[in-house]
């Protein structure tokens, strides 16, 4: 059976199957297999479309542009189709990613990200397989920014800053903007902290999307009604001690905003003149030795935790999550079970995964007999 006949047979089988006849486990297994098949089919589709474009077959179908033809066939935007064709062409120089895509190990969207990322593909492919698209985009951005000189990067960021607003079909005011990290991160940190406060305050009411709570948080802040704790809005900069005093960094000396990318040392020094500074000295307090019973997290321990293992912030530890907002510190071994408040026993989890972990601990009898 050729691929065309096989594709037709697969489509007929997919249309005819009744999910209600499957057990939950069988449905989950089928969903996973179909997801891998879908990724492999998407890769094959774009390879076929690229060959068709080379042969000008799209013109015989009434399309001057191959991307327009592929967009109509795939039900996507022309921009998405053009990006897919471009990414497939770029993979000619990335054999490992090309193979992973053809096998259905990664998606076309993930392949596009890897194709635009400098460096070795092996680690990126593994990250894509275990963590999904969000964390892959974050690592890709980190690598791309690291490849640009900090002074050039900051100049490009300054030139790209913008804020636009317009009215949508519902008469709502829509906002879109871009700010350099040293300006934007304190703002979004305040919004995130205020959003978390609103979620806690409204826990007994109807559930609302986080985006809706964030909108309320922004309004509250602009009206002066926000109740964010000052520490939640800290801008955390990691800068090598020698580079800070020298005024510029040598190779291997970090200077970056946590969660925001590289930063010129001169700018870090200017920001440090009017800020509450947090410092972690590698030869100072042994963070691993800072532990106690009880839930309170000391200032030095919190600072080290929030930097993360790669000194660029933290994400939810649940595999495939990747959230960097609304995080809470979870005791791996609960305090009620004798767990300590220590570097090794605390992990960041987003609120839904923290709640799920608490329920697992409760079911396992690790939370005692209390509520």
The 8 nearest C-alpha neighbors of each residue, nearest first, counted from 0:
[[1, 4, 5, 2, 3, 6, 8, 7],
 [2, 0, 4, 3, 5, 6, 7, 8],
 [1, 3, 5, 4, 6, 0, 7, 8],
 [2, 4, 6, 5, 1, 7, 0, 8],
 [5, 3, 7, 1, 6, 2, 0, 8],
 [4, 6, 2, 8, 7, 3, 9, 1],
 [5, 7, 9, 3, 4, 8, 2, 10],
 [6, 8, 10, 4, 5, 9, 11, 3],
 [9, 7, 5, 11, 10, 6, 12, 4],
 [10, 8, 12, 6, 11, 7, 5, 13],
 [9, 11, 13, 7, 8, 12, 6, 14],
 [10, 12, 14, 8, 9, 13, 15, 7],
 [11, 13, 9, 15, 14, 10, 16, 8],
 [14, 12, 10, 11, 15, 16, 9, 8],
 [15, 13, 11, 12, 16, 10, 9, 17],
 [16, 14, 12, 13, 11, 17, 10, 18],
 [15, 17, 13, 14, 12, 18, 20, 11],
 [18, 16, 19, 20, 15, 21, 14, 13],
 [17, 19, 20, 21, 16, 26, 22, 23],
 [20, 18, 17, 21, 22, 26, 16, 23],
 [21, 19, 18, 17, 22, 16, 26, 25],
 [22, 20, 19, 18, 26, 25, 23, 17],
 [21, 23, 25, 24, 26, 20, 19, 27],
 [22, 24, 26, 25, 27, 21, 28, 19],
 [23, 25, 27, 26, 22, 28, 21, 29],
 [24, 26, 22, 28, 27, 23, 21, 29],
 [27, 25, 29, 23, 24, 28, 21, 22],
 [28, 26, 24, 30, 29, 25, 23, 31],
 [29, 27, 25, 31, 30, 26, 24, 32],
 [28, 30, 26, 32, 31, 27, 33, 25],
 [29, 31, 27, 33, 28, 32, 34, 26],
 [32, 30, 34, 28, 29, 33, 27, 35],
 [33, 31, 29, 35, 34, 30, 36, 28],
 [32, 34, 36, 30, 35, 31, 37, 29],
 [33, 35, 37, 31, 32, 36, 30, 38],
 [36, 34, 103, 38, 32, 33, 37, 39],
 [37, 35, 33, 39, 34, 38, 40, 32],
 [36, 38, 40, 34, 35, 39, 33, 41],
 [39, 37, 103, 106, 41, 35, 36, 40],
 [38, 40, 103, 36, 42, 101, 41, 37],
 [41, 39, 43, 37, 42, 38, 44, 36],
 [42, 40, 44, 38, 43, 39, 37, 45],
 [43, 41, 39, 40, 45, 44, 101, 100],
 [42, 44, 40, 46, 41, 45, 47, 39],
 [45, 43, 41, 47, 42, 46, 40, 48],
 [44, 46, 48, 47, 42, 43, 49, 41],
 [47, 45, 43, 49, 48, 44, 42, 50],
 [46, 48, 50, 44, 45, 49, 43, 51],
 [49, 47, 45, 51, 50, 46, 52, 44],
 [48, 50, 52, 46, 51, 47, 45, 53],
 [51, 49, 53, 47, 52, 48, 46, 54],
 [50, 52, 48, 54, 56, 49, 53, 47],
 [53, 51, 55, 49, 54, 50, 65, 56],
 [52, 54, 50, 51, 55, 49, 56, 48],
 [53, 55, 51, 52, 56, 50, 57, 49],
 [56, 54, 52, 57, 53, 58, 51, 59],
 [55, 57, 51, 59, 58, 54, 52, 60],
 [56, 58, 60, 55, 59, 62, 65, 52],
 [59, 57, 62, 61, 60, 56, 63, 55],
 [58, 60, 56, 57, 61, 55, 62, 63],
 [61, 59, 57, 58, 62, 56, 68, 63],
 [60, 62, 58, 59, 57, 63, 68, 64],
 [63, 61, 58, 64, 57, 60, 68, 65],
 [62, 64, 58, 65, 61, 57, 67, 68],
 [65, 63, 67, 62, 66, 68, 57, 58],
 [66, 64, 68, 67, 52, 57, 69, 63],
 [67, 65, 81, 69, 80, 68, 64, 77],
 [68, 66, 70, 77, 64, 65, 69, 71],
 [67, 69, 65, 71, 66, 70, 62, 57],
 [70, 68, 72, 66, 71, 67, 73, 80],
 [69, 71, 75, 67, 77, 73, 80, 68],
 [72, 70, 74, 68, 69, 73, 67, 75],
 [71, 73, 69, 70, 74, 68, 75, 67],
 [74, 72, 70, 75, 71, 69, 80, 68],
 [75, 73, 71, 70, 72, 76, 69, 77],
 [76, 74, 70, 73, 79, 77, 80, 71],
 [75, 77, 79, 78, 70, 80, 74, 71],
 [76, 78, 80, 70, 67, 79, 66, 81],
 [79, 77, 81, 76, 80, 82, 66, 75],
 [80, 78, 82, 76, 77, 81, 83, 75],
 [79, 81, 77, 83, 66, 70, 78, 82],
 [80, 82, 66, 78, 84, 83, 79, 77],
 [83, 81, 85, 79, 80, 84, 86, 78],
 [84, 82, 80, 86, 85, 81, 87, 79],
 [85, 83, 81, 87, 86, 82, 80, 49],
 [84, 86, 82, 88, 83, 87, 81, 89],
 [87, 85, 89, 83, 111, 88, 84, 82],
 [86, 88, 90, 84, 89, 85, 83, 46],
 [87, 89, 85, 86, 90, 91, 84, 49],
 [90, 88, 86, 91, 87, 92, 114, 85],
 [91, 89, 93, 92, 87, 88, 97, 86],
 [90, 92, 89, 93, 88, 94, 87, 97],
 [91, 93, 90, 94, 89, 88, 97, 114],
 [94, 92, 90, 96, 91, 95, 97, 114],
 [95, 93, 97, 96, 98, 92, 91, 90],
 [96, 94, 98, 97, 93, 99, 120, 121],
 [95, 97, 99, 98, 94, 93, 100, 110],
 [96, 98, 94, 100, 95, 90, 99, 93],
 [97, 99, 101, 95, 100, 96, 94, 102],
 [100, 98, 96, 104, 102, 101, 97, 105],
 [101, 99, 103, 105, 97, 98, 102, 104],
 [100, 102, 98, 39, 103, 99, 42, 97],
 [103, 101, 99, 100, 104, 39, 98, 105],
 [102, 104, 39, 38, 35, 100, 105, 101],
 [105, 103, 99, 102, 100, 35, 128, 106],
 [106, 104, 100, 103, 99, 109, 128, 127],
 [107, 105, 38, 109, 108, 110, 100, 103],
 [106, 108, 110, 109, 111, 42, 38, 41],
 [109, 107, 111, 106, 110, 112, 132, 83],
 [108, 110, 106, 112, 111, 107, 132, 105],
 [109, 111, 107, 113, 112, 108, 114, 106],
 [110, 112, 108, 114, 86, 109, 113, 107],
 [113, 111, 109, 115, 110, 114, 116, 108],
 [112, 114, 116, 110, 115, 111, 109, 123],
 [113, 115, 111, 112, 116, 110, 89, 90],
 [116, 114, 113, 112, 111, 117, 139, 86],
 [115, 117, 113, 139, 114, 143, 112, 118],
 [118, 116, 143, 115, 142, 119, 114, 113],
 [119, 117, 120, 116, 142, 123, 121, 113],
 [118, 120, 121, 122, 117, 123, 116, 93],
 [121, 119, 123, 122, 124, 118, 96, 95],
 [122, 120, 124, 123, 119, 125, 95, 96],
 [121, 123, 125, 124, 120, 126, 119, 127],
 [122, 124, 126, 120, 125, 121, 127, 113],
 [125, 123, 127, 121, 126, 122, 120, 128],
 [126, 124, 122, 128, 123, 127, 129, 121],
 [125, 127, 123, 129, 124, 128, 130, 122],
 [128, 126, 124, 131, 125, 130, 129, 135],
 [129, 127, 125, 126, 130, 124, 131, 105],
 [128, 130, 126, 127, 131, 319, 125, 318],
 [131, 129, 319, 127, 126, 128, 318, 134],
 [130, 132, 127, 319, 133, 129, 128, 134],
 [131, 133, 135, 134, 109, 136, 127, 130],
 [134, 132, 136, 135, 131, 321, 137, 130],
 [135, 133, 137, 136, 321, 132, 130, 138],
 [134, 136, 132, 138, 133, 137, 127, 139],
 [135, 137, 139, 133, 134, 138, 140, 132],
 [136, 138, 134, 140, 135, 139, 141, 133],
 [139, 137, 141, 135, 140, 136, 134, 142],
 [140, 138, 136, 142, 141, 137, 116, 135],
 [139, 141, 143, 137, 138, 142, 144, 136],
 [142, 140, 138, 144, 139, 143, 145, 137],
 [143, 141, 145, 139, 140, 144, 138, 146],
 [142, 144, 140, 146, 145, 141, 139, 116],
 [145, 143, 146, 141, 147, 142, 140, 260],
 [144, 146, 142, 143, 147, 141, 261, 148],
 [145, 147, 143, 144, 142, 148, 117, 141],
 [148, 146, 144, 145, 152, 149, 151, 143],
 [147, 149, 151, 150, 152, 146, 145, 144],
 [150, 148, 152, 263, 262, 151, 261, 153],
 [151, 149, 153, 152, 148, 263, 154, 262],
 [152, 150, 154, 148, 149, 153, 155, 147],
 [153, 151, 149, 155, 150, 154, 147, 148],
 [152, 154, 156, 150, 155, 151, 149, 157],
 [153, 155, 157, 151, 156, 152, 150, 158],
 [156, 154, 158, 152, 153, 157, 159, 151],
 [157, 155, 153, 159, 154, 158, 179, 152],
 [156, 158, 154, 155, 159, 160, 153, 179],
 [157, 159, 155, 156, 160, 154, 161, 153],
 [160, 158, 156, 157, 155, 161, 177, 178],
 [161, 159, 177, 178, 157, 158, 156, 179],
 [162, 160, 176, 177, 159, 163, 178, 175],
 [161, 163, 176, 175, 177, 164, 160, 174],
 [164, 162, 175, 174, 176, 161, 165, 173],
 [165, 163, 174, 173, 175, 172, 162, 166],
 [164, 166, 173, 172, 167, 174, 163, 171],
 [167, 165, 172, 170, 171, 173, 168, 164],
 [166, 168, 170, 171, 169, 165, 172, 173],
 [167, 169, 170, 166, 171, 172, 165, 173],
 [170, 168, 171, 167, 166, 172, 173, 165],
 [169, 171, 167, 166, 168, 172, 173, 165],
 [170, 172, 169, 166, 167, 173, 168, 165],
 [173, 171, 166, 165, 170, 167, 164, 174],
 [172, 174, 165, 164, 166, 171, 167, 175],
 [175, 173, 164, 163, 172, 176, 165, 162],
 [176, 174, 163, 162, 164, 173, 177, 161],
 [177, 175, 162, 161, 163, 174, 178, 160],
 [176, 178, 160, 161, 162, 179, 159, 175],
 [179, 177, 160, 183, 182, 180, 176, 161],
 [180, 178, 182, 181, 156, 183, 157, 160],
 [179, 181, 183, 259, 182, 184, 178, 256],
 [180, 182, 179, 183, 184, 185, 234, 256],
 [183, 181, 180, 179, 184, 178, 185, 186],
 [182, 184, 180, 178, 186, 185, 179, 181],
 [183, 185, 187, 186, 180, 188, 182, 181],
 [186, 184, 188, 232, 187, 183, 234, 189],
 [187, 185, 189, 183, 184, 188, 190, 182],
 [186, 188, 190, 184, 189, 185, 191, 183],
 [189, 187, 185, 232, 191, 186, 190, 184],
 [188, 190, 232, 192, 186, 187, 191, 193],
 [189, 191, 187, 193, 188, 192, 194, 216],
 [192, 190, 194, 188, 189, 193, 187, 195],
 [191, 193, 189, 195, 194, 190, 227, 188],
 [192, 194, 196, 190, 195, 216, 191, 227],
 [195, 193, 191, 213, 197, 196, 192, 216],
 [194, 196, 198, 192, 193, 197, 191, 325],
 [197, 195, 193, 199, 194, 198, 200, 192],
 [196, 198, 200, 194, 199, 195, 201, 193],
 [199, 197, 195, 201, 196, 200, 202, 194],
 [198, 200, 202, 196, 197, 201, 195, 203],
 [199, 201, 197, 198, 202, 196, 203, 195],
 [202, 200, 198, 204, 203, 199, 197, 205],
 [201, 203, 199, 204, 200, 198, 206, 205],
 [204, 202, 201, 205, 200, 206, 199, 198],
 [203, 205, 201, 202, 206, 207, 200, 198],
 [204, 206, 207, 203, 202, 201, 208, 198],
 [207, 205, 204, 208, 202, 201, 203, 198],
 [206, 208, 209, 205, 211, 212, 210, 198],
 [209, 207, 210, 211, 212, 206, 213, 198],
 [208, 210, 212, 211, 213, 207, 194, 198],
 [209, 211, 213, 208, 212, 214, 207, 194],
 [212, 210, 214, 208, 213, 209, 215, 207],
 [213, 211, 209, 215, 214, 210, 194, 216],
 [212, 214, 216, 210, 194, 211, 215, 209],
 [215, 213, 211, 217, 216, 212, 210, 218],
 [216, 214, 212, 218, 213, 217, 219, 211],
 [215, 217, 213, 219, 214, 194, 218, 193],
 [218, 216, 220, 214, 219, 215, 190, 221],
 [217, 219, 221, 215, 220, 216, 222, 214],
 [220, 218, 224, 216, 225, 222, 217, 221],
 [219, 221, 225, 223, 217, 222, 218, 224],
 [222, 220, 218, 223, 219, 217, 224, 225],
 [221, 223, 219, 220, 224, 218, 225, 217],
 [224, 222, 220, 221, 225, 219, 218, 226],
 [223, 225, 219, 222, 220, 226, 221, 218],
 [226, 224, 220, 219, 223, 227, 193, 216],
 [225, 227, 228, 224, 193, 196, 220, 223],
 [228, 226, 193, 225, 192, 229, 189, 231],
 [227, 229, 230, 231, 226, 232, 192, 189],
 [230, 228, 231, 232, 227, 233, 189, 226],
 [231, 229, 232, 233, 228, 227, 234, 275],
 [230, 232, 229, 228, 233, 192, 189, 188],
 [231, 233, 189, 188, 185, 230, 229, 234],
 [234, 232, 230, 231, 235, 185, 229, 188],
 [233, 235, 185, 232, 236, 184, 181, 256],
 [236, 234, 257, 256, 233, 237, 277, 276],
 [237, 235, 256, 255, 257, 238, 234, 254],
 [236, 238, 255, 254, 256, 235, 253, 257],
 [239, 237, 254, 253, 240, 236, 243, 255],
 [238, 240, 242, 252, 253, 241, 243, 254],
 [239, 241, 243, 242, 238, 244, 245, 252],
 [242, 240, 244, 243, 239, 245, 248, 252],
 [243, 241, 248, 245, 239, 247, 244, 240],
 [244, 242, 240, 246, 241, 245, 239, 264],
 [243, 245, 241, 242, 246, 240, 247, 268],
 [246, 244, 242, 243, 247, 241, 248, 240],
 [247, 245, 243, 244, 242, 264, 265, 248],
 [248, 246, 264, 242, 245, 243, 265, 249],
 [249, 247, 242, 252, 250, 264, 246, 253],
 [248, 250, 252, 251, 247, 242, 253, 241],
 [249, 251, 252, 248, 253, 242, 247, 254],
 [250, 252, 253, 249, 248, 239, 254, 242],
 [251, 253, 239, 250, 249, 248, 254, 242],
 [254, 252, 238, 239, 251, 255, 237, 248],
 [253, 255, 238, 237, 262, 261, 239, 264],
 [256, 254, 261, 262, 260, 237, 236, 257],
 [255, 257, 236, 259, 260, 235, 258, 237],
 [258, 256, 311, 312, 259, 235, 236, 255],
 [257, 259, 311, 312, 256, 260, 184, 180],
 [260, 258, 256, 180, 257, 255, 261, 184],
 [259, 261, 255, 256, 258, 144, 141, 262],
 [262, 260, 255, 149, 254, 256, 145, 144],
 [261, 263, 255, 149, 254, 264, 260, 256],
 [264, 262, 149, 266, 265, 150, 267, 261],
 [263, 265, 267, 247, 266, 246, 268, 243],
 [266, 264, 268, 263, 267, 246, 269, 247],
 [265, 267, 269, 268, 263, 264, 270, 262],
 [268, 266, 264, 270, 265, 269, 271, 263],
 [267, 269, 271, 265, 266, 270, 264, 272],
 [270, 268, 266, 271, 272, 267, 265, 273],
 [269, 271, 267, 268, 272, 273, 266, 274],
 [272, 270, 268, 274, 269, 273, 267, 276],
 [273, 271, 269, 270, 274, 268, 275, 267],
 [274, 272, 271, 270, 275, 269, 276, 268],
 [275, 273, 271, 276, 272, 270, 234, 233],
 [274, 276, 277, 273, 271, 233, 234, 272],
 [277, 275, 274, 278, 271, 235, 236, 234],
 [276, 278, 275, 279, 235, 302, 236, 299],
 [279, 277, 280, 276, 302, 237, 299, 236],
 [278, 280, 281, 277, 303, 283, 302, 299],
 [281, 279, 283, 282, 278, 284, 240, 285],
 [282, 280, 283, 279, 284, 285, 286, 278],
 [281, 283, 280, 284, 285, 279, 286, 278],
 [284, 282, 280, 281, 285, 279, 286, 278],
 [283, 285, 286, 282, 280, 281, 299, 279],
 [286, 284, 288, 287, 283, 289, 282, 281],
 [285, 287, 289, 288, 284, 300, 342, 303],
 [286, 288, 285, 342, 289, 343, 341, 290],
 [289, 287, 286, 285, 290, 341, 342, 284],
 [290, 288, 286, 287, 341, 285, 300, 291],
 [291, 289, 341, 340, 288, 339, 292, 342],
 [290, 292, 340, 339, 293, 341, 289, 294],
 [291, 293, 339, 340, 294, 334, 338, 290],
 [294, 292, 295, 334, 291, 340, 339, 338],
 [293, 295, 340, 296, 292, 334, 339, 291],
 [296, 294, 293, 297, 340, 292, 291, 298],
 [297, 295, 301, 294, 300, 298, 340, 341],
 [298, 296, 300, 299, 301, 295, 289, 302],
 [297, 299, 301, 300, 302, 296, 303, 295],
 [298, 300, 302, 301, 297, 303, 286, 279],
 [299, 301, 297, 303, 302, 298, 304, 286],
 [302, 300, 304, 298, 303, 299, 305, 296],
 [301, 303, 299, 305, 300, 304, 298, 306],
 [304, 302, 300, 306, 301, 305, 299, 279],
 [305, 303, 301, 306, 302, 307, 300, 342],
 [304, 306, 302, 307, 303, 312, 301, 313],
 [307, 305, 312, 310, 303, 304, 311, 302],
 [306, 308, 312, 313, 310, 305, 309, 304],
 [307, 309, 310, 306, 311, 313, 312, 304],
 [308, 310, 311, 307, 306, 312, 313, 257],
 [311, 309, 306, 307, 308, 312, 257, 237],
 [312, 310, 257, 258, 309, 306, 307, 313],
 [313, 311, 306, 307, 257, 258, 305, 310],
 [312, 314, 307, 305, 323, 306, 315, 311],
 [315, 313, 323, 322, 321, 316, 347, 312],
 [314, 316, 348, 347, 322, 321, 349, 317],
 [317, 315, 348, 347, 318, 314, 346, 320],
 [318, 316, 315, 320, 319, 348, 352, 321],
 [317, 319, 320, 130, 316, 129, 321, 315],
 [318, 320, 130, 131, 321, 129, 317, 134],
 [321, 319, 318, 317, 322, 315, 130, 316],
 [320, 322, 314, 134, 315, 319, 133, 323],
 [323, 321, 315, 314, 320, 324, 349, 326],
 [322, 324, 314, 321, 313, 315, 326, 325],
 [325, 323, 326, 322, 191, 349, 314, 315],
 [324, 326, 349, 195, 350, 191, 327, 323],
 [327, 325, 349, 348, 324, 347, 350, 323],
 [328, 326, 348, 347, 349, 329, 350, 325],
 [327, 329, 347, 346, 345, 348, 330, 326],
 [328, 330, 346, 345, 331, 347, 327, 348],
 [329, 331, 345, 333, 332, 344, 346, 328],
 [332, 330, 344, 345, 333, 329, 346, 338],
 [331, 333, 338, 330, 344, 334, 336, 337],
 [334, 332, 338, 330, 336, 335, 331, 337],
 [333, 335, 338, 337, 336, 339, 293, 332],
 [336, 334, 366, 333, 337, 367, 365, 338],
 [335, 337, 333, 334, 365, 338, 366, 332],
 [338, 336, 334, 335, 339, 333, 332, 292],
 [339, 337, 334, 332, 333, 336, 340, 335],
 [340, 338, 292, 291, 341, 334, 290, 337],
 [339, 341, 290, 291, 292, 294, 344, 293],
 [340, 342, 290, 344, 343, 339, 289, 345],
 [341, 343, 287, 344, 345, 286, 300, 304],
 [342, 344, 341, 345, 287, 346, 340, 331],
 [345, 343, 341, 331, 330, 342, 340, 332],
 [346, 344, 330, 329, 342, 343, 331, 328],
 [345, 347, 329, 328, 348, 330, 331, 344],
 [348, 346, 328, 315, 327, 326, 316, 329],
 [349, 347, 315, 353, 326, 327, 352, 316],
 [348, 350, 326, 352, 315, 325, 351, 353],
 [349, 351, 353, 352, 354, 326, 325, 348],
 [352, 350, 354, 353, 349, 355, 348, 356],
 [351, 353, 355, 354, 349, 350, 348, 356],
 [354, 352, 350, 356, 348, 355, 351, 349],
 [353, 355, 357, 351, 352, 356, 350, 358],
 [356, 354, 352, 358, 357, 353, 351, 359],
 [355, 357, 359, 353, 358, 354, 352, 360],
 [358, 356, 360, 354, 359, 355, 361, 353],
 [357, 359, 361, 355, 360, 356, 362, 354],
 [360, 358, 356, 362, 361, 357, 363, 355],
 [359, 361, 363, 357, 365, 358, 362, 356],
 [360, 362, 358, 364, 366, 363, 359, 365],
 [363, 361, 359, 364, 360, 358, 365, 366],
 [362, 364, 360, 361, 365, 359, 366, 358],
 [365, 363, 361, 362, 366, 367, 360, 368],
 [366, 364, 360, 336, 363, 361, 367, 333],
 [367, 365, 335, 361, 364, 336, 360, 368],
 [366, 368, 369, 365, 364, 335, 336, 361],
 [367, 369, 366, 370, 364, 365, 361, 335],
 [368, 370, 367, 366, 335, 361, 364, 365],
 [369, 368, 367, 366, 361, 358, 335, 357]]
